Amino acid sequence: MSVEFRIEPVYVDLPTVAMITTLAGSTIQAMVTRNEFPAPRELSGRRVGWLYTEIVEWATSRPRSTMLPPPNTGAKKPRRAPSPESGT
C-alpha cells in the first residue's frame, strides 16, 4: 500500500503567478502597485515570491462575472504568407 503526499507550494515566482491567474506579469505588477493584488514577500536580499495561499484567496474572492465569454465562431486563423527571406 503506497501513501501519496500532495505538497502545495509555499511561494511562487511571477511567471508562476501569471500562469495560475492567467494574467500578464505586467498586469500583476500594476495591480500590486494599486493595492489590487497581494504584494510579494521578501525571501532573501534580492528575491521575492508570492505566498501561494494569498494568491488562491485573492482568486476565490474575485466577484462572479456577468459577462459571457465571446462565442467561438469556429473560424480558422488565416495562415501567414511565407516571407521571401525564408525561401518557402
Secondary structure, DSSP 8 states (H G I E B T S, - for coil): ---------SEE-HHHHHHHHT--HHHHHHHHHTTSS---EEEETTEEEEEHHHHHHHHHHS---------------------GGGT-
